C-alpha cells in the first residue's frame, strides 16, 4: 500500500494526533542518496517527523528542518509541505556503526548530541517563523518532542522509527505525534503516558502491518480516536532545470563566460534528490545574454 498519513482527534478533542507510514517515502530517499543503515535511520526519522509537521500546515505553507548534532553524519536537512510531500538529505550518507547496547541502529552516535534542531516555517508571509532548540538525545524522536514543548509550547510525544533490511533497503518506517490541547484532563494525560511507556516501537508496529489508524488506536485506544483526514505522502523534490537555469543567470555574465571558457558546459546537482542538470555551451550563451540584459 502507498504511504499515507492520518490526522485525528482523541479523548473528545483533548488530544490532537498524527500517524504516518513512510516506508516507501524513506525507501525513495535511501535509493536517491545510497544511504547506509544508520544514516538511513537518521534521515528516515527526520523525514517522518518532517512530513507530519508539514501536515500541520495549510495551503502552500512549507517547513524546513535542520538537524546539526555535531556527529559524523553531518547536517540533516528536510523540507516538507501541507500536501504530504517531503524531501531530505544527510551530509554524509555513507555513515554506519555497529548496533548500540539496545541492539538498535546507533542514530545517536551518528547524529551527535552537541548542536541544535532548527525549524523554519514559511507561511507565505514576509517574515518566516523560526524556532531552535538544543539536541537533547540525538535519537530524534526525543529531540522533536523537546522542540514542540520548548519552542511551540505544545506538550507532545513524537515517535519515529526506521527498520533497515540486511541489503540496506528499508523494511519499515513511520511515526506518530501526540499533542495535548490546553486543559487536557490529568487522567487522560496519565493514561496516554502509561500507553507510551509500554508500547511497541512504532517501526515494529508498521513491520507487523499496522496502519496509521491502528497505530493511533494502539497508543490512544480505538474507542477514543476520531480520524479527521487521510492524505498520501511521498518523497518529492521541487528542483527543475529552470530553477537551476535562473540560479546560474543570477551569477552574472562574467561567471557564465568563465564556465563557457573553462568547461564549455555547466552541471548542477540537487542536494535533495541527486538529479543532475547539464547546460551545454549554446544554452550558456543564451543565459549569458539574459544575465546581460538583466544587469
Number of C-alpha atoms within 10 A of each C-alpha: 7 11 21 21 25 22 23 20 19 23 16 11 15 16 23 19 24 26 29 31 29 34 26 21 26 32 23 19 25 24 15 15 21 16 24 20 28 29 30 32 27 31 30 30 24 28 30 32 27 27 29 28 22 23 23 16 18 12 10 11 18 23 25 21 24 19 27 22 25 18 17 16 24 18 20 23 22 24 27 30 25 21 20 21 21 29 26 28 27 25 15 17 22 15 20 21 14 11 12 12 8 7 8 11 24 22 27 17 20 24 30 22 19 14 18 21 23 20 23 16 22 18 16 11 9 7 9 12 12 14 16 16 18 19 25 20 19 28 24 25 22 17 20 28 20 24 25 18 15 15 14 11 10 17 16 22 21 21 23 28 27 30 25 19 10 9 9 17 19 25 19 25 30 35 29 27 22 25 22 20 14 10 8 15 12 8 9 16 14 11 13 17 15 12 15 17 9 9 12 13 14 27 24 17 21 25 16 10 12 17 21 26 21 17 24 29 17 18 23 22 16 14 9 15 23 19 14 10 10 16 14 15 24 22 23 18 18 12 16 12 14 10 11 19 17 13 12 20 21 17 12 18 22 12 14 24 16 12 16 19 11 10 11 16 18 17 12 16 13 14 17 22 20 14 14 13 16 14 18 13 18 12 14 22 18 12 22 23 15 16 19 13 9 11 9
